[in-house]
Amino acid sequence: MSPRRSLSLIPILFLSLIAASILAADVAGDWTLKVSAPDGDHAAKLSITQEGEKISGALSGDQGQFKLEGTVKGEEIQFTVHYTGDEPMAIPFNGKLQGDKMAGEYRAGDITGNWSAEKAK
């Protein structure tokens, strides 16, 4: 391959790498969620559907099932759980994806904590 032809491939490879990093990761499916709170850790299940960068679904736990919606951009995930229990509120979750795992922080009123999830097998 000539040096000139090799140089012409560099922009194509560069654009391919950029496109791969921008595309939304596939997070559709069931996830086992662990939420750390002041009263201890809580387990729940996330069921996520995905269309491009948009995600929706439900969080199911000991307090019931609640709707969620959000986005995935590259390895960044953001979703809001619409809690409808005793004190209804929107609870934002932000985090990063790493393969079949994701983790980050959430905010429920004045409480901020960590969460992690692993894709169910």
N, C-alpha and C positions, 0 to 999 in steps of 0.2 A: 504494500500500500504506500502510495506516495505521501510525503510530508504534507503537501497541500491538501490532499483528500482527508488525511488524519485531522488537520486543523478544522476542516469543514464539519466534522462530526462533533466537535466540542460544543457548539451551541445547541445541537440536538440533544446531546447527553445532559447538558445543563438544564434545558427546559424540561426534560423528562424527570429529573430529580426534583425540580420545583413543583411540577404537577403532582408527583407522588406525595410530596409533603403537604400539599394543599387539600388533596382529596380526603373526604371524611372517612375515618376508620369505620369498620363494620362492628357496631355494638348491638345489633339486633339479637334478641334471645333473652334467656333467663340468667340472672346474676344473683349470687349470694352476697348480701350487703351487711356490713358491720358498721354501726354508728356508735361512736364514743360520746357519751353524755355525762353530765355531772353525777347522775345516779348510777352510772355503770355503762357497760356495752350492751347494745341492743342488736339483735339479728333481724333481718327482713329479707324479702325477695323483691328484686326488680325484674319486671317483665317489660322489655323494650322493643318497640317496632321502629323502623327507620326508613325514611325516604330522603335520600341525599344527605344533607347536613341536618335535617330536622328529625328529632326523635320524639316519641310519645310512648305512653304506656301506663304502668301502675307500680306503686310500691305497696307490698302486702306485708303486714306485720301483726304484732299482738294487739294493736289498736285499730286494726281494720285495713281496708284497701283504699288508696288515694291516688288520684290521677297525677301524672307527671308529664312535662313537656320541656323541650330544650333543644340544644344544638351540639353537634360534634364538628370541630374544625381542626383538621390534622390530628394531633394527639391531645387537643384540649376538649374537654367535655363540660357542658353547663346544662343543668336541668333544674326545674322548680317543681317541688312536690306541693300539691294543693291539699293541705291538711284540713279536714272538716270535722275534727273532734271537738272537745270542750271549748277550746279557744282557736277557732279557725284562723289559719294564716298560710301565706305562701312561704315555703322554705327553700331558698336557693342553695344548690350544691354546685361547687366548682372543682374541677380536678384535671388530672392528666391520665391518659391511657398508656399502658405498657403491656402490649400483647393481650393476654386474656385477663389482665388485672387493671384496675383503675383505683385512684385514691385522690383525696383532696380535703376540702373544708366545706362546712355548711354553716348557715346562720338561721337560728330559730328564735325570733324575737331578740332578746338580749344575750342569748346563749350562742356561742361559737364553738364548734368542735370539729373533729376529724372523722372521716369516713373512708372505708375501703370496700372494694367489691371484687369478686372473682367470678368469671363466667362459668355457669353450671356446665358440667360435662354430660 
